[in-house]
Amino acid sequence: MHHWRRDVVELAALFTAVAAADGVADLVGHGPDGPALLVISAVVLAATAGFHIWWSRRHGHAPPVSDTGARSLPDGQQAGPSEPSPETPETVPGESTLWRMRTTVKDEPGSLAMLCTALAGRQVDILSLQTHPLAEGTVDEFLLRAPGGLMASELTRAVSLAGGHDTWIERADAHDLVDAPTRVLGLAARTALDAAELPLALRQLLGRCTIRQVPAVPIGGGRAREGVPVEGVLEDTVMRLRAPEGGVISVERPYLPFTPTEFARARALVELDARLGPRVPHGRDVLTLPEGNEITVRRADPRDLEAAREMHERCSQRTLDMRYHGPVGDADRYLNHLLNPRFGRTLAVQTASGRLVGLGHLLWDGDETEVALLVEDKWQGRGIGSELLRRLVAMAAETGCASVYAVTQASNTGMVAAMRGLGLPLDYQVEEGTLVITAGLDVDVDVRAMKAEAP
């Protein structure tokens, strides 16, 4: 609003400069080198004027940087408050990254304060902190929100300089924002409703790990395996717990040792499961097949063992061979394992009269998940297998599985068609007539559309 004052000053300066130039011209022009001096003066004035114009445009009349929050960029440009600055990417507001980090420090006063000070110096926000006491030292587990441009290596170096060692770090997501007590209570509630949730709850409690449950007596019979003490066993990256119905639950996490605190939490979850005893959700869906017959889809458990054996007797040799890939006599031995919710989830299909005509299994195989189907001959070709498979894959997607695989014979066109009908990316591997089809679930799977409220 003071532009008119600047204009008056510039006009007065212009008149003064003209008068001075006229006087100099009269004085110099009558000398021996007058013309040459006038030309040199004109060049100097032109250069001065050009420099003034460039300087004015570069440093115009914008407010100071500190007034706008802008940061300097090369070539005199300005970046607004929301624009990234190449010199200081770690201070970009509005951009951040979540990290989960563990580090071991000495168990002495001030060690945690040094870590927090080092993180604060990098503008890192500590969202949550858990401590895991060890015999010597303490493992501190952080959930951090760091500036988007701050690399994991920089975080690790800062922690190391502050006294941390054996540091482990990985990217986190929004699910990690739930505090530990709330997460553990949620896992306990899921386990209380369904015995099949125990392996999944342990995996979510402990992070990326491989969980295997070994029965007390081998599936095909034979000598019982050696068990573990009631209190379990913790060996660095492996923990072994006594399964509620016998046998051993083995949990392995090679990339990160388990702490006594994690071991105690896992053992408490298994003890809760043992106290609650066998349990399976009772939900069921009644579906109408294209020809008008009604079928019921529900969860199965060991109480369906006799009905499953009877269905085996009604199935043809070819159907059983397609399903079990071995001697049919072994099928009955496997049924106890397949129907046990500790090893996965099983869906049963029964007719209006209550006869069992189909079984679909979702089996936890360490850190992988297998799907398997068996439909009685007279009920094949009616969409029952596809319905079971769709529901099983939806269950796997809900539990966070990255993929599911099916093992069958290369001539089993029905299973191949059912897998292709999922609309998911598939991988095929064939070896000596055995076909393994893997469906990737690390895409946006519409679980609701696939599940159709599966029990």
FENQUIZI-V109814 format. One record per pair of residues at least 6 apart in sequence whose ideal C-beta (glycine too) atoms are under 8 Angstrom apart, sorted by the first residue. I is the first residue (numbers start at 1). J is the second residue. If there is no record, write none. Layout:
BEGIN
I_J ; I_J
END
This chain:
BEGIN
24_41 ; 25_38 ; 28_34 ; 28_37 ; 28_38 ; 28_41 ; 29_35 ; 29_38 ; 31_37 ; 58_76 ; 59_76 ; 62_68 ; 62_78 ; 65_71 ; 65_72 ; 65_78 ; 68_78 ; 68_80 ; 68_81 ; 69_80 ; 69_81 ; 70_78 ; 70_79 ; 70_80 ; 70_81 ; 71_79 ; 71_85 ; 71_87 ; 71_88 ; 72_78 ; 72_85 ; 72_87 ; 73_79 ; 73_85 ; 73_86 ; 74_86 ; 79_85 ; 81_93 ; 82_93 ; 82_94 ; 84_92 ; 84_95 ; 85_91 ; 85_92 ; 89_147 ; 89_148 ; 89_149 ; 90_122 ; 90_123 ; 90_146 ; 90_147 ; 90_148 ; 90_149 ; 90_150 ; 91_123 ; 91_147 ; 92_147 ; 92_148 ; 92_149 ; 95_147 ; 95_148 ; 95_149 ; 96_125 ; 96_145 ; 96_146 ; 96_147 ; 96_148 ; 97_145 ; 97_146 ; 97_147 ; 97_148 ; 97_150 ; 97_171 ; 98_127 ; 98_143 ; 98_144 ; 98_145 ; 98_146 ; 98_171 ; 98_172 ; 98_173 ; 98_174 ; 98_176 ; 98_177 ; 99_142 ; 99_143 ; 99_144 ; 99_145 ; 99_146 ; 99_152 ; 99_155 ; 99_169 ; 99_170 ; 99_171 ; 99_172 ; 100_141 ; 100_142 ; 100_143 ; 100_144 ; 100_169 ; 100_170 ; 100_171 ; 100_172 ; 100_176 ; 101_141 ; 101_142 ; 101_144 ; 101_155 ; 101_159 ; 101_167 ; 101_168 ; 101_169 ; 102_139 ; 102_140 ; 102_141 ; 102_142 ; 102_166 ; 102_167 ; 102_168 ; 102_169 ; 102_256 ; 103_115 ; 103_139 ; 103_140 ; 103_142 ; 103_159 ; 103_164 ; 103_165 ; 103_166 ; 103_167 ; 103_168 ; 104_134 ; 104_137 ; 104_138 ; 104_139 ; 104_140 ; 104_164 ; 104_165 ; 104_166 ; 104_167 ; 105_111 ; 105_112 ; 105_115 ; 105_137 ; 105_138 ; 105_140 ; 105_163 ; 105_164 ; 105_165 ; 106_137 ; 106_138 ; 106_163 ; 107_133 ; 107_134 ; 107_136 ; 107_137 ; 107_138 ; 111_138 ; 111_163 ; 112_140 ; 114_162 ; 114_163 ; 115_140 ; 115_159 ; 115_162 ; 115_163 ; 115_164 ; 116_126 ; 117_162 ; 118_158 ; 118_159 ; 118_161 ; 118_162 ; 119_126 ; 119_142 ; 119_144 ; 119_155 ; 119_158 ; 119_159 ; 121_158 ; 122_146 ; 122_147 ; 122_150 ; 122_154 ; 122_155 ; 122_158 ; 123_146 ; 123_147 ; 123_150 ; 124_144 ; 124_145 ; 124_146 ; 124_147 ; 124_150 ; 124_155 ; 125_144 ; 125_145 ; 125_146 ; 126_142 ; 126_143 ; 126_144 ; 127_142 ; 127_143 ; 127_144 ; 127_145 ; 127_177 ; 128_142 ; 128_143 ; 128_179 ; 128_180 ; 129_140 ; 129_141 ; 129_142 ; 129_143 ; 130_140 ; 130_141 ; 130_180 ; 130_261 ; 131_138 ; 131_139 ; 131_140 ; 131_141 ; 132_138 ; 132_139 ; 132_140 ; 132_141 ; 132_259 ; 132_260 ; 132_261 ; 132_262 ; 133_260 ; 133_261 ; 134_259 ; 134_260 ; 139_259 ; 140_164 ; 143_172 ; 143_176 ; 143_177 ; 144_155 ; 144_172 ; 146_155 ; 152_169 ; 155_169 ; 156_167 ; 156_169 ; 159_167 ; 160_167 ; 168_255 ; 168_256 ; 178_186 ; 183_204 ; 183_205 ; 184_205 ; 184_265 ; 184_269 ; 187_197 ; 187_201 ; 187_204 ; 187_205 ; 187_269 ; 188_201 ; 188_269 ; 188_272 ; 190_197 ; 190_200 ; 190_201 ; 191_197 ; 191_198 ; 191_201 ; 191_269 ; 191_272 ; 191_273 ; 191_276 ; 192_272 ; 192_276 ; 192_279 ; 193_279 ; 193_281 ; 194_279 ; 194_280 ; 194_281 ; 194_341 ; 195_273 ; 195_276 ; 195_278 ; 195_279 ; 195_280 ; 195_341 ; 195_342 ; 196_280 ; 196_341 ; 196_342 ; 196_344 ; 196_345 ; 198_249 ; 198_269 ; 198_270 ; 198_273 ; 198_342 ; 199_211 ; 199_213 ; 199_249 ; 199_342 ; 199_364 ; 200_364 ; 200_399 ; 200_400 ; 201_269 ; 202_209 ; 202_211 ; 202_249 ; 202_251 ; 202_266 ; 202_269 ; 202_270 ; 203_209 ; 203_211 ; 203_400 ; 204_400 ; 205_262 ; 205_265 ; 205_266 ; 205_269 ; 206_251 ; 206_253 ; 206_258 ; 206_262 ; 206_266 ; 207_253 ; 207_256 ; 208_253 ; 208_255 ; 208_367 ; 209_251 ; 209_252 ; 209_253 ; 209_367 ; 210_251 ; 210_252 ; 210_253 ; 210_366 ; 210_367 ; 211_249 ; 211_250 ; 211_251 ; 211_252 ; 211_364 ; 211_366 ; 211_367 ; 212_249 ; 212_250 ; 212_252 ; 212_366 ; 213_243 ; 213_247 ; 213_248 ; 213_249 ; 213_250 ; 213_342 ; 213_343 ; 213_364 ; 214_225 ; 214_247 ; 214_248 ; 214_250 ; 215_225 ; 215_246 ; 215_247 ; 215_337 ; 216_224 ; 216_225 ; 216_227 ; 216_243 ; 216_246 ; 216_247 ; 217_224 ; 217_225 ; 218_225 ; 219_333 ; 219_334 ; 219_336 ; 219_337 ; 220_330 ; 220_333 ; 221_333 ; 225_247 ; 225_248 ; 227_242 ; 227_246 ; 227_247 ; 227_248 ; 228_240 ; 228_241 ; 228_242 ; 228_248 ; 229_242 ; 230_242 ; 231_267 ; 232_239 ; 232_240 ; 232_241 ; 232_242 ; 232_263 ; 232_267 ; 233_239 ; 233_240 ; 234_258 ; 234_260 ; 234_263 ; 236_257 ; 236_258 ; 237_252 ; 237_253 ; 237_254 ; 237_255 ; 237_256 ; 237_257 ; 237_258 ; 238_250 ; 238_251 ; 238_252 ; 238_253 ; 238_258 ; 239_250 ; 239_251 ; 239_258 ; 239_262 ; 239_263 ; 239_266 ; 240_248 ; 240_249 ; 240_250 ; 240_251 ; 241_248 ; 241_249 ; 241_251 ; 241_266 ; 241_267 ; 241_270 ; 242_248 ; 242_249 ; 242_270 ; 243_249 ; 243_270 ; 243_342 ; 244_270 ; 244_273 ; 244_274 ; 244_277 ; 244_342 ; 245_278 ; 245_340 ; 245_342 ; 249_270 ; 251_258 ; 251_266 ; 278_301 ; 278_302 ; 278_341 ; 280_299 ; 280_300 ; 280_301 ; 280_341 ; 281_299 ; 281_455 ; 282_298 ; 282_299 ; 283_298 ; 283_299 ; 283_455 ; 284_296 ; 284_297 ; 284_298 ; 284_299 ; 284_455 ; 285_296 ; 285_297 ; 285_298 ; 285_452 ; 285_453 ; 285_454 ; 285_455 ; 286_294 ; 286_295 ; 286_296 ; 287_294 ; 287_295 ; 287_296 ; 287_297 ; 287_387 ; 288_294 ; 289_295 ; 289_382 ; 289_383 ; 289_384 ; 290_382 ; 290_383 ; 291_382 ; 293_351 ; 293_352 ; 293_382 ; 294_351 ; 294_352 ; 295_349 ; 295_350 ; 295_351 ; 295_352 ; 295_357 ; 295_384 ; 296_349 ; 296_350 ; 296_351 ; 296_352 ; 297_347 ; 297_348 ; 297_349 ; 297_387 ; 297_388 ; 297_391 ; 297_454 ; 297_455 ; 298_347 ; 298_348 ; 298_350 ; 298_455 ; 299_345 ; 299_346 ; 299_347 ; 299_348 ; 299_455 ; 300_308 ; 300_339 ; 300_346 ; 300_347 ; 300_348 ; 300_359 ; 301_339 ; 301_340 ; 301_341 ; 301_346 ; 302_336 ; 302_339 ; 302_340 ; 304_339 ; 304_346 ; 304_348 ; 304_356 ; 305_335 ; 305_336 ; 305_339 ; 307_348 ; 307_350 ; 307_355 ; 307_356 ; 308_335 ; 308_339 ; 308_356 ; 308_359 ; 309_332 ; 309_335 ; 310_356 ; 311_355 ; 311_356 ; 311_357 ; 311_359 ; 311_374 ; 311_376 ; 312_320 ; 312_328 ; 312_331 ; 312_332 ; 312_335 ; 314_376 ; 314_377 ; 314_378 ; 315_374 ; 315_376 ; 315_377 ; 316_377 ; 317_328 ; 319_374 ; 319_375 ; 319_376 ; 319_377 ; 319_380 ; 320_328 ; 320_331 ; 320_374 ; 321_328 ; 321_409 ; 322_408 ; 322_409 ; 322_411 ; 322_412 ; 322_415 ; 323_331 ; 323_372 ; 323_373 ; 323_374 ; 323_408 ; 324_330 ; 324_331 ; 324_334 ; 325_407 ; 325_408 ; 325_409 ; 325_434 ; 337_343 ; 338_344 ; 338_346 ; 338_359 ; 338_361 ; 338_363 ; 338_372 ; 339_346 ; 343_363 ; 343_364 ; 344_361 ; 344_362 ; 344_363 ; 344_364 ; 344_370 ; 345_361 ; 345_362 ; 345_392 ; 345_395 ; 346_359 ; 346_360 ; 346_361 ; 346_362 ; 347_359 ; 347_360 ; 347_362 ; 347_388 ; 347_391 ; 347_392 ; 347_454 ; 347_455 ; 348_356 ; 348_358 ; 348_359 ; 349_356 ; 349_357 ; 349_358 ; 349_359 ; 349_360 ; 349_375 ; 349_379 ; 349_384 ; 349_387 ; 349_388 ; 350_356 ; 350_357 ; 351_357 ; 357_375 ; 357_376 ; 357_378 ; 357_379 ; 357_384 ; 358_373 ; 358_374 ; 358_375 ; 358_376 ; 358_379 ; 358_384 ; 358_385 ; 358_388 ; 359_373 ; 359_374 ; 359_388 ; 360_371 ; 360_372 ; 360_373 ; 360_374 ; 360_385 ; 360_388 ; 360_389 ; 360_391 ; 360_392 ; 361_370 ; 361_371 ; 361_372 ; 361_373 ; 361_392 ; 362_369 ; 362_370 ; 362_371 ; 362_392 ; 362_395 ; 362_396 ; 362_404 ; 363_369 ; 363_370 ; 363_371 ; 363_372 ; 368_403 ; 368_405 ; 369_396 ; 369_401 ; 369_403 ; 369_404 ; 369_405 ; 370_404 ; 370_405 ; 370_406 ; 370_407 ; 371_389 ; 371_392 ; 371_393 ; 371_396 ; 371_404 ; 371_405 ; 371_406 ; 372_406 ; 372_407 ; 373_385 ; 373_388 ; 373_389 ; 373_406 ; 373_415 ; 373_418 ; 375_384 ; 375_385 ; 375_388 ; 380_414 ; 381_414 ; 385_414 ; 385_415 ; 385_418 ; 386_417 ; 386_418 ; 386_421 ; 389_418 ; 389_419 ; 389_421 ; 389_422 ; 390_421 ; 390_422 ; 390_450 ; 390_451 ; 390_452 ; 391_450 ; 391_451 ; 391_452 ; 391_454 ; 392_404 ; 393_404 ; 393_422 ; 393_424 ; 393_439 ; 393_441 ; 393_445 ; 393_450 ; 394_445 ; 394_447 ; 394_450 ; 394_451 ; 394_454 ; 395_451 ; 395_454 ; 396_404 ; 396_441 ; 397_441 ; 397_445 ; 397_447 ; 397_450 ; 398_447 ; 398_451 ; 401_441 ; 402_440 ; 402_441 ; 402_442 ; 403_438 ; 403_439 ; 403_440 ; 403_441 ; 403_442 ; 404_438 ; 404_439 ; 404_441 ; 405_436 ; 405_437 ; 405_438 ; 405_439 ; 406_415 ; 406_419 ; 406_436 ; 406_437 ; 407_434 ; 407_435 ; 407_436 ; 408_415 ; 408_416 ; 408_434 ; 408_435 ; 408_437 ; 409_433 ; 409_434 ; 409_435 ; 410_430 ; 410_433 ; 410_434 ; 410_435 ; 411_433 ; 412_435 ; 415_437 ; 416_435 ; 416_437 ; 419_426 ; 419_437 ; 419_439 ; 420_426 ; 422_439 ; 422_450 ; 424_439 ; 424_440 ; 424_441 ; 424_443 ; 424_445 ; 425_439 ; 425_440 ; 425_443 ; 426_437 ; 426_438 ; 426_439 ; 426_440 ; 427_437 ; 427_438 ; 427_440 ; 428_435 ; 428_436 ; 428_437 ; 429_435 ; 429_436 ; 429_438 ; 430_436
END
